Amino acid sequence: MTRARVTSFALACLAGSAGCWMSVPVLESSASPGMVPAVIAPESDAAVAVADDEEEAADDIDGGDPSALPEPSSRLEVEAELVEARSAAHCGKNKFMVVMRYAVKRVLAGSYDERDLYVAHQCPEHGLPACRDGKGARVRSFRAGDVLRLQLVQGAGSGKIVDKFADGPGAELPRYHARCGAAGA
């Protein structure tokens, strides 16, 4: 059978019954280099090669490790529920950075793939300043169950850090410093 005949046969089968394409032979040599034949039997060497190429292309995006997740952003904006509120002694002249645990509801800006989020708040008794965008009320206190919109910067900030989560679950996750926030998100 010549190349032209096989091609017409394949097209006729495609236009015909639904299962006919499975019986069409694969003409691997008829394809140009880098091109996939129009009709490929799923069990053919060409089909397996195409599938392998697609997997390799997907691996190239994340560095070859399919389980690798993107690095968390250094700046984030999230909507999160406060799970564990912590406090420290009255700030006075000392600047205490107190780490609290949140459950991420939505990432509004940046990249963060974990459910738990650890955020350091400076002098929690003072609340949190409102963000410039003016969305939501100023955070006046921290109570478990509150849903807050937070703008964060990676790192715990400056001052004396009180991090009761440093040992145990969540110790490996990055710490963020809350720049500003809004209640009632």
C-alpha positions, 0 to 999 in steps of 0.5 A, a space after each residue: 500500500 502506498 503512503 497516499 492510500 493508507 492516508 485516505 484509508 485512515 481518513 475514511 475510517 475516521 469519518 466512518 464507524 467510531 471504533 475503526 481508528 483502532 484497526 488502522 496501522 501506524 505509519 511511523 516512517 511517513 511522519 516528518 521528523 518531530 511530527 506525530 502521525 495523524 492516526 496512532 494506535 494506542 499500543 504503538 511505539 509512536 504512541 508510547 514515545 509521544 506520551 513519554 515526551 509529554 511527561 518529560 515536557 511536564 517535568 521540565 516545568 518543575 525541574 524534573 521532580 513531579 512532586 516538587 511544589 513552587 517555593 512560597 512567595 516572599 510577599 503574600 496576601 491571604 484570607 485566613 482563619 486564625 486557628 491558634 492565637 498566642 499572646 506575650 507579656 505586655 510589650 512596653 518598651 520591648 517589641 515582641 513578635 508573637 507567632 500565631 497559626 492560621 488556616 489559609 482559606 484563599 491566597 489573594 496574591 503570591 504563591 503558598 501551597 500549604 494549609 497552615 500558615 505561621 504569622 508573627 504579629 508585633 505586640 498583638 495587644 495593639 491589633 494590626 494596622 489597616 491596609 491602605 486599600 481600605 478593605 475591611 475593618 482594622 484588626 483590634 484583637 486576635 481571637 481563634 476563629 476570626 477570618 482575617 485578610 493579611 498582607 505578609 512579608 516572609 520572615 519573623 520581623 525584628 524584636 524578641 520572637 515568641 514562637 511556640 510552634 518552633 518545635 513540632 508540627 509546622 516547624 519546617 514551614 516559613 514564618 511571615 510577618 504581618 504588615 497590615 490586615 483587615 477583619 471580617 474578610 
